[in-house]
């Protein structure tokens, strides 16, 4: 039986620390594992200690090249998807490699945008991203750019019941 708490560990492709935080396992369904992070959660961002000021829900899909972070106001991003390696679970820890690219849906306007293409291009050279990784990352971006704008779940409303549990 999985525990209620999960450790979420994002690394950069070279193994360097990126993000690390505990989250509460909310549910698992056909979309993936839903994790909740509350205000006051101690975390590490880019190797520096931090404390979450705004709660969020993270969806870790079963076999996808992205994770989805669902945010309440006042965050300006309603949905923030990191392009990542598929999740690798070791007990109650989920390991992901952050692949730089992000697809974001803005709260006020509903605009969906791709971010950090310059960082992806730079790290593609720096870390020697294999062509298959580049292909999978770009395919995930293309899918997310459509899905965040057209009402595809989990981006339409599926996340709202989970977000209500952490707000």
N, C-alpha and C positions, 0 to 999 in steps of 0.2 A: 504494500500500500504506500503510495507516494506521501511525503510529508506535506504539511500545509505551506511551509516556507521553501522557496527556491532561491538559489543564488544565480544571478544573471551576469555573465562575464563576456564582454565584448573586447576583442583584441584587434589590433591592426594586422595586416597580412604578414608583417615581419615578426609577429608575436608580441609586439609592444602593447602595453596597457592602454585601453581606451575608456571603457566604462565598466563599473562593477558595483552591483547593489543587490540587496535582498528584496524579494517580492513575495506576496502572498498568492498561492495558487487558488484561483477563483473557480475554474472549471476547465474541462477539456471536452471539445466537441469536434465535429467534422472539419471545422476551420483551423483548429490547433489548440494550443494551451493558452488560456487567458490568465494573466498575472496582474495583480494590483499593487500599486506603490502609493503609500499615503504621505501626507505632509509630515515632515520631520524625519523621514527615512534617511539614515546616514548612507552616503554613497561615495564613490570615487570617480571623478571625471578627469581624464587626461593625467592621471597620476596624482591628482590633488583631492584631498578630502572635501566633501560637499554635503549639504543637507537639502533634501527636496523641499521646495517652497510651494509647489503646486502638485497635487496628486495626478496620477495618470494610470492608464491600463495599457499593458503590452500584450499584443497577440504574437505568439511564436507559432507560425504555421508548421504543420507536420513535415512538409517537404518542399519548401519554397526558398527562394533566394532573397527574402526580405523579412523584416519584422515591422509590425504596425504599432505605433504609439498613439493612443486616443486621449485627447486632452480637454479639460473643461476650460471655461473662461477663467482668468483673463489671458491665457495663452492665445496668441494670435494664430497659431497653427492648430486647427481642429484635429487633423490627422497628420502624423509625421512618420513616413516609412523610410527606414534605413535599408539600403541594399546590403545584404549580408550573405555569407555562406549559409547553406542549410544548417539548421540547428543540430548540434551534437549534444546529446544528454549523457551525463555521467551521474547516475543517482539523482540527487536533487539539485544539480548544477547544470545549467544550459550554457554551452559555449558557442560563440558566434564570432566570425571575422567580419568586421565592418569594412565594406568595400567603397567607402567614401561617398558614393552617390546617394542622394535623398530625394524622395518625391513627397511633396507637401501640399495639403489642401488648406488654404487660408480660411479662417472662420468668417470674417466679415463679407468677403467677396465670393467665396466658393472657388476662387481661382486655384488651379492645380499647376504646380511648377516643379521643374527639375532643378536641383541645387548641386553645387560642388563638382561640376564636370571638370573644372580645372584641376582640382585636387585628385580626381580619378585619373586624369591623363598623366599628372606628375607621378603619382604612386604606381601607376601601371609600369612606368619605366623604372622607378626607384626599386620597387619590390619584384619586378619581373612577373607581373600577372600572366599566367598561362592564357592562351587564346580561348580555351573552353570557359575559363572563369569570366573573361571579358564578354564572351557571347552570352553566358547565362545572366550576367549582371545587366547587360543591355536589354535582354528579353524581359527581365523582371521590370526594368524601367518602363519599357513599352506597355506592358500589361497594366502596371500601376497607373500610368498616365491616363489610360482609358477608364480603369475601374474606379478611381477616386472621383471621376467626373460623371459617371453614368449610372450610379446607384447600385453597382455590384456590391454584394455583401463580402466582407463584413463592414464595408465603408458607408453603407446607407444608414442602418439603424441597429444592427446586431450588437454593436459595441456599447450601446447606451445603457443596457441593463447592468453591464459589468462596471461601467464608469460610475453609475449611481452608487455602487457599493463602496467606492473609495473616496467619494467627494464628501 
